[in-house]
Amino acid sequence: MLWLAFRNGLLVEAVVVAVTAVVCGLIWSRAWPSSFGRVVAAPVWRRCRRRRTARMWPELCERVGLSLVDSAHGGAQRSWWTPTLSRLRWVSVEHRVLRGEVRVLAGQTVDDIAAVADRLAAACCARSCRVAQSSPNTATVTWSYGDPLTAPVEPLAVPEVPSLSGVAVGLREDGAPWRLRIAGTHLLVVGVTGAGKGSVIWSLLAGLAGGIRSGVVQVWAVDGKAGMELTAGRALFSRFATTVEDGVQLLEDAATVMAERAARMAGHARTHEATAEEPLLLVLVDEVALLMAYTPDRKLRERAEKALAALATQGRAPGVVLVAALQDPRKEVLGLRNLFPTKVAMRLDEKAQVDMVLGEGAREAGAHCHRIPESMPGVAFAKVDGVREPVQVRASYYSDEDIAELAATYAPSTVRPSAVQVVDEEPVAVAGSEAA
């Protein structure tokens, strides 16, 4: 451009325009960095990164072992009409995320590409790389360069009318809201001590708080930590248990409610519609392993396992939802883990535990729960049955003050039937209560 300006005798004018543009850009970037990044810096970065990745893709395929050779000709390249390299076609370019589609060659599978995802990420200087099957012979490769989950997520606004098909509880790795389906499913949350299981629980309760206050949602809670985790929000719970005996009885009562409701619905409806007269019943069990494995009383363990199995296998249709949290994902601790359609795996001790929680192949699909740093509580990988790829998420952080305010603001306006309040750790039945 400067050469053309020089040829036309406009060099001085071109230099003045260029300097003015640079100065204006510097002022813009300092005074309004967010808009400058959105309008100028981000598009330029995305274009440069996309061109660089596309240019290095053929060599990258050869380096990571994605190119094919013809073994029948002593390892020579295949004929010109037979492709030997996966071609990269850009599907979308988002903020700090590049997504391309590659064709799986004959003799390859999507798993072959997923197996080298870590090397693809390192070669492209990306934070992570995910590979997902998009069609029988194509795979979508997603490079993530930024990390919106680094900073704690502030509590989200509490909706007056909760959406049971998608309760917002935090953020996804792409910056979109993380939503958990509650109606017609069960939720399992697993993570070591300090991983942030409480963030998921309180974020979920906050998302349902409007329904709790109006009576459309009813929560029965069992705190396996003798009340240390959930007592701050006890005003939100219609029933609350802090001992093994009371917890097992609560689960059995929930199973009874489920059976009675299913009998009433038989022949009339196949799915439950939450109303104030017949609310969705959320059975929340924190540290479920205490009931299932660590209680020395064998009869109590058997009762707990029987009630949990009934809720997990039959509770979804009649609107009795089970939410369980624990630290140890081994099968001998919770043999019912495969009955939870929605699973959230937070920081785990061992990489083998990832597949225990999220299912076989989750770690190869990018769910590196064992690599989540201790400095990032609330970060997890979520997976829903029927969806092959897990998604990295972070739940909102609720302080003790936030929980107290939530409980004071959204406590049920009226006491529902069968509610049991806990006063000084002694369960007191509400006068005139009957089975819900």
N, C-alpha and C positions, 0 to 999 in steps of 0.2 A: 504494500500500500504506500509506504514512504517512497519507494522507487517511482511509482506512478505519479505521486505528487511532485517529485523532483523533476520528472520528465515534463510535466505540465506547468512547472514554475510555481507550484503551490506548497512547497516544502514547509515554509514558515507557518502557513495556515494549518497544515496537517499536524505539525508539532504542537501548535497551540491547542488544537482540538484534543489531541492525545493526552497532553498534560492536564488539561481541564477535566477530561473524563477520569483520569487516575485520581486527581485530587477530590473530585466529587464522589468517586467510589470509596476513597478512604474516609471521607466525612460520613458518608452513608453507613459504612460498616461500623464506625465507632458510635454514631448517634443512634442508629436503629439496627442493631446487629441481627435481630430476628427476621425482619423483613429483607435485609440484605442477603442473609443466608438462604431464605426461601426463594427469592427472585433471581439472585446471581450466583452465589457460591454453590448452593446445592445442585442446580442444573449443570453448572460447569463441571463439578466433581463427578456427577453421574455420567456425563458424556465422556469424560476422560477415562473413567474407570471402565465403562462399557467397551470403549474402543480398545483399551489395553488388554482386557480379558479376551475379547474376540481375536485380537492379533496373536496372542500367545496360546490360544486354545489348541491348535494342532500339535505344537511342541509339548504342551502340557499333557495331552492325551498319551503321547508316547512315553513321557517320563513316569506317569503313574500307572501305565500298563493298560490303557483303554484302547490302544490301537491293535489291530488284528494283522496277523501274518498268515501266509499260506504254508502250513507245515509240509504239504505234499511237494513243494518245490524248494525244500531245504531252508525254509524260513524266509523266503523272499516275499516281498510285498505281493498282495493279491493283484489280479488283473484290474485294468483301469475301470472296467464296468462294475466291479465289486467294491463297495466302499470299505475302507480300512480305518476310517476315523469317524467318530460321532460328530455330527455337525451341530453347532450351537446356534440356536435362533432365540433372540430376545423376546420374552413374553411381556414383561413389565419392568419398569424401573421406578422404585419408590424411594422415599427418604432413607438413605443409608442401606438400601436393600436392592440387590440385583437378582432378577429371576429370569433364567433362560431354560429353554427346552432342548433336549438332545434326543436323537433317535438311537434306540438300542439296536446295535448291529446283530446280525445273525451269529449265534454262538455266544452272545452276551445276555445278561439279565439285568434288571434294575438293581438287584442286590450287588452285582459286580461293581456298579458305579457307586452305590452307597458305601461299599467297603473301603473306597479311597476318598471318602468325603473329607476326612481330616487333612489329607494331603492336598486336596483341591483348595481347602480353606487356607492352608499355610502358603501355598504357591501364589494365591491371589491376595495375600495379606488381609484376609477377612477374619472376623471374630469367630464365625462358625459357617458351616456349609451343610445344607440339608438336601437330601435326594428323595423325591416322592414320585411314585408312578402316576402318570397322567393319562395314559392309554396303554393298550397292550404292547405297543412297541416304542413308546416315548417315555421319557422321565423329565421331571422338572427339577432343576438344580437352583437352589436359592442360597446366595451369599449374603450374609449379614455383616455389616461393617460397624454399625453403631450399636449401642446397648441402652435402650430407654429404661431398662430395669435396674440400672446401677443405683439410682437414688431411691429412697423409700417412697412408696406411693401414699399420697395423702388420702384420708377417708373420703369416699365418694358421697355425693348428695343422696339422701335417703328418699326414694320415691314413695309417694303416698299410697299408690297402688302398685304393688310389686308384680313383675312379670315372672311367673313361675316357670316359663319356658326359657328364661335367660336372665338370671340375676347377676347384675354387674358387681364383681368383687375385687377388681384390680385391673391390671394392664397386661396385654400380650406383648411378645417380643417385637411385634411390628408397630407398637404404639396404639393399637386398637383396644377397646375395652375388653376385659376378660369376663365372659359371662358363663355362669354355671346353670345348667338345666336342673330344676328341682322336681317338677311334676313328672311322674312316670319313670323315675330312676332312683338309684341309690348312689351314695358318694362315699369313697374311701380316701382318707388322707393319711399318708405315711411319711414319717421323717424322724431323724434322730433328735435328741434333746437340743433345743435352741434353734431348730431349723425354721420355726415360725408357723407351726400348725395352728396356733392360736390366731394368727392373722387371717387364715382362711376361715376359721370358725366365726370370728367376730365380724369379718367382712360379709359373710353369708347372712348372719343374723341381722346385720344392718340393712342389707338389701331386702330382707323380708320384714323389717320392723314396721312398715306401714300396714302390712297385712296382719301382723301380730296385734297391733293396737286395735284394728277394726274387727278382729276375731276371725278373719278368713284363714289365718295360719295359726296353728297352735304348736308349741314346742314343749316336748318332754325331754328333760336333760338328765344325763347320768355323768357325774364328774368322778373319774377314777383317781383323781389326785386329792381326794378327801375334801373337795370343794375349793381348792386353791386356785383353779383356773377359771371356773364358771360362776363362782359366787358373786362376783362383781355385777353380773347381769341377771341375777336370779329373778328380778322383777319381770323379765321377759318370758319366764318359763311358767307354764301352767302346772307342771310337776317338776320336781327337782330332787335327785337322790345323790347322796354323797357316800353311802356305804354299799358294800357288795350285796347285802341282803335286800336293801331297798332298791338297788339298781336292777337286780334280777326280777323283783316283783313288778317294777315299772315296765320292764320288757315283756313280761307275761301279760300285764294288763293291756299293753299296746297290741299284742298279738290277739287278745280277745276283742278289742275294738275293731281290729282289722277283719277278723272272722265275721263279726256281727254286721259290719258294713258291707262286706262282700256278699253275705246272704241277702241283704236288702237290695243290693244292686243286681243280683242274678236275674236275668231275663228282662231287665229294664235298661241297663247301661253297661258298657264295657270299660269305660274310663271314668274316673272320678272328676267332678267339677266342684272346685272349692267354693264354699259359701260360708256365711256366718253361722248358719244352722248346722252345717256339716263341714268343718274346716279341714284343710290339709293338715295332717298330723306329722310333724317332723320329730323323729326320735333321734336325739343327738347323744352319742356315747363317746366321751373322751377317755382315752386309754382303755380301749375295749379289751386289751390283752389281760387286764386285771380280772375281768369276768371270765375270760375264755381259757386262760392258761395259768395264771399266777395265784389264783385262789386255792388254798389248800383243801377246802371242802369239796369233795368230788361231786356230791349231789348238787351243790350250787352251780358248779361248772356245767354239769349236764343240763340243768334247767336253763342256764343262760344260753348255752349252745342251741338248745331246742327252740327257744324263743327267737333268737337271732336268725336261725335258719328259716323259721316260719316267716318272719318279717322280710328277709332278703329274697325269698322265693315267691311270696304271695302278696307283698305289700304295695307294689307299684300301682296296680290297677285300682284298688280301693282308696288310694290317696294316703297311704301310710309310708312315709319316706324315711329311710335309715341313713344317717350320716355318722360314720365311725372314724375315729382317729387313733393311731397307735404308732409305736416306735419300731417294733420288730416285725418285719414282714414275713418271717418264716412261716411255712404252712402249719407247723405244729403249734404255732401261736394263734394264727387265724386261718383255719382251713376253709373259710367261706369267702376268701378274698376274690375269687373268680365270679362271685355272684353280684359284684358291684359294677354296674355298667360304666360309671364315671370314676376315674382314679386320678389322684393327685400325688405325685412322688416329689417330696422335697429333698433336702440334703440327706444322702445315705452314706453309710460307712464303706460299703463295698460295691464294686461295679456289678457283681452278680445279682445284687438285690434289685437293680433297676428292672430287669426282666421279671423278677418275682412280683413286683408291684404292677408294672405297666403292661406286662405280657411279653412273650417271646419276640425278639427282634427290635424292641424299643430302644435299646442302647445303640444298636447299629443304625437306627433311624435318627440318631442325634440326641437322645435323652441321656445326657451325661450328669445324672444326679449326684454321682460321687465326686464330681468336680466343682460343685457349687461351693463357693467360699463361705466360711463361717461369718464373714462380715456382711453377708447379704441374706439375712433371714426373711422368709416370705417368698423367696424365689423357688419355683418348682417347675416340673413338667407335668402337664395335664394331658390325659388321653381318654377318649370316649370310645366305647365299643362300636365297631363298624368303621372307624377312622384309623387308618394305618399309622399316620404320623403323629407323634406327640407334639405339643406346642409349649414353648417356654413362657412362663407367666410369673407375675408377682402380685401377691395379695396386698391390699391396703393395710397400713399399720394403724392399730388402734391403741392409744395409750390408756392408762387407767382412768384418766379424766374423761376421755372420749367414751369409754365403756359406761362409766357412771352416768354421763349425760344421755347416752343412748337408752339406757335402762329407765331413767327417770322420765324421759320424753315419750317413749313408745311402749310403756307397759300396757298390757291389755286394759281397755277401758272398763270392761265388765268381766267378772269371773265366769268363765265358761263352765258348763257341767263337767263333772268328774275332776275338776281342778283340785290339786292338793298343794297347799302352800307349805313351805319349810320355815319354821320359826325356831331359832336356836337349835338347829339340827334335829328337831322333832317334827315329823310330818303331822299336820293337822288337817283333817278332812273338812272341806267346806260343807256347811250345813245344807242338807237336802241334795247333796251331789249324787249323781247316778252315772252309770257307764256312758261314755261319750258315744 
